[in-house]
């Protein structure tokens, strides 16, 4: 799945608006660099489902873009950087869960709980030794 440059710019604006945690140098990446590394929410292994998982978890797209950049451009193959990337993703997901407002009124507490749990689920997948680590270890690239 490839996002348009307009969509990348929208996600970048969200990153700035909520001051989402990101690695040093992230703000200097070009839109084209982000477009090349951001695949939506999910693994390329299941490319035919990326549109669906991205749509379901779209509130977490900005942290996912940062996360993909970390895994693609800042991946040094170490556990330390893997954990940093995952922790930034978790923190970004928590910020987005608290700041997005889809439903209103008395549904808001349930909505926030759902978003918190969804963000935590995404974090647990990418930080798992079974799913996340093999992808991190196998996607080591040239860096920025």
Secondary structure, DSSP 8 states (H G I E B T S, - for coil): ----HHHHHHHHHHHHHTT----TTGGGS-HHHHHHH---SS-GGGGGGHHHHHHHTGGGHHHHHHHHHHHHHS--S-HHHHHHHHHHHHHHHHHHHHH--SS-GGGHHHHHHHHHHHHHHHHHHHT-TTTHHHHHHH------
